Amino acid sequence: MSSTTRILGIEGTAWAASAAVYDAETDDVFIESDAYQPDSGGIHPREAAEHMHDAIPQVVETALEHARATHDGPADEPPVDAVAFSRGPGLGPCLRIVGTAARALSQSLSVALVGVNHMVAHLEIGRHSADFTDPVCLNASGANAHLLAYRNGRYRVLGETMDTGVGNAIDKFTRYVGWTHPGGPKVEQAATEGEYVDLPYVVKGMDFSFSGIMSAAKQAYDDGTPVEDVCYSLQENVFGMLTEVSERALSLTGSDELVLGGGVGQNARLREMLEEMCDQRGAAFCAPEPRFLRDNAGMIAVLGAKMYDAGETLALEESHVDPNFRPDQVPVTWRTRREASRDGERGAKRPASEEAFEPAGGSEDDGPVQGAEAIVDLATEANRVRKRRREKSYRHPELDARLRRERTTLEARLTSLARREGVPTPVLSDVDLLEARLEFEYVGDSDLRDGLTPAAVGDVGRHLARVHRAGFVHGDPTTRNVRVTRGRDNGRTYLIDFGLGYHTDHVEDYAMDLHVFDQSLVGTADDPEPLRGAVREGYREVGEERVLERLREIERRGRYLGDG
């Protein structure tokens, strides 16, 4: 990046009217914000737009005054090199106000215009703050919750909420009990006085759902459970889910860096869980300072500077906003060649996997494999594998014990059931629920992710169709949870690790199973499109077309509808 780059950023996706000035030479970020505060309930789009209309001129003028006061060039020279603005995702009326302001300012100053994706900015400010090269990003904000990682020139969505954003979910509960907005800090405070009560915990691969736990929390409150206990348990379960999927994303990608973004990232308990998980994995963790976690123009200006120096500017006629602007629609051209080459190296190397039925390095003397959920080791007998689910110290002990026991039971039961349905799986020889331990037959030569082919992923499509036809889902069908045999048994593929599976007759659940596998292909394959087509064709040979129709519906859903 040029040492002289100075960018004025404007943010206004939903709540915060914000303007900032970033100076690349000093790495200084000046931010002026005016956040919308509803009188009651959640966000009201009309009120938010009215607030944006009134506040944007004021915060922009303050930022411009700072830019002029700190500009050391000629007086007739613009105090910034470009104006960057949030193009989306967000609320359309708010985005249009910001876009109009940015276009007018770029014209009046005669400087370039840069359009920034709000979600990518959350990731990039964490990467910038920590000086990370290739992190996974957990974005936990009002209207959003998802995992992003870089692959093949774009940030790919590895997992996301299946219903509502984490902040909005918590706010729904606080509104129900009569608390004013924002609800997150009030839940965090009440939780300090609470004790654990059982609530739902829903993770599907790297996707997750909050609707069930929020309904259960309301019911618990109505039944007389102290609100402090409900708040404590909400945090333990919701943040436990987010931490678990973050660890699974690190395992899938092989990354050893995690950044946190979004306003909910200000919660101390969430940061504590993520940091503890990363410490146990030997991964680095960064939560940017609070002013960069909530909606802010600083992250827009910082990413805008990177994009400006990469030549990513907009003509006025191309500067429309997009309320459904997904992060994987953005070509990432600003990363250095060194970073891009490291991505290729990361994709080629083989990270340790709990599901890979061999020790790290492929030699029995090299020790056990430690992955996202379990430790896997070869038994002393030939062709055997032992898998033990580890205690997760970041989770509440009651929740952790329940999950380890339930998942061990389900893995044993569904592995055997899938085998009876004609799906190749390892033969189970021993189960110890107290130790959350299983013993299996050793199968395959490698994980599917180490040699992706259309034929192999087509087999996965057929296997999933047979599983669904039998009335259950795998739950976590990723390229790490499929084993392949090369050159023997006609390249046989095996499904393993059914611990997140469950019985169901809902077409939505079957489609989500396919969606999880699809996301893992996008996150691990150099050229995922032929593979995505092959898994659908394989599924179509055995399964029902209505599942594929629902999969297309899931893919069309725009979950990035603003931020908080």
Protein Blocks (a to p, Z undefined) as FASTA:
>chain_A
ZZkbccdddddfklmgcdddddfklopacddddddddfbhcddfklmmmmmmmmmmmmmm
mmmmmmmmmpcbdfkbcfbfbdcddfbgcdfklmmmmmmmmmmmmmmnopacddddfklm
mmmmmmmmnopabdcdddddfkbccddddeehiacdfbdcfkbcfklmmmmmmmmnopac
dfklmmmmmmmmpccdddddddehjaccfklmmmmmmmmmmnopafklmmmmmmmmmmmm
mmmmmmmmmmmnopabdcdedjklmpmklmmmmmmmmmmnopacddddfklmmgcfklmm
mmmmmmmmnopacdfklmcccfklcfklpccfkbcfklmmmmmmmmmpccddfklgcdeh
hiaklopaddfkbccdddfbghiacddddddfkbcfklmmmmmmmmmmmmmmmmmmmmmn
opacdddfbdcfklopacdddedjbdfkloccfklmmmmmmmmmmmmmnopafhlacfkl
cccdehiahipacdehjllgccdfbfklmmmmmmmmmmmmmmmpfblmlmmmmmmmmmmm
mmcfklmmmmmmmmmpcfbgcjZZ
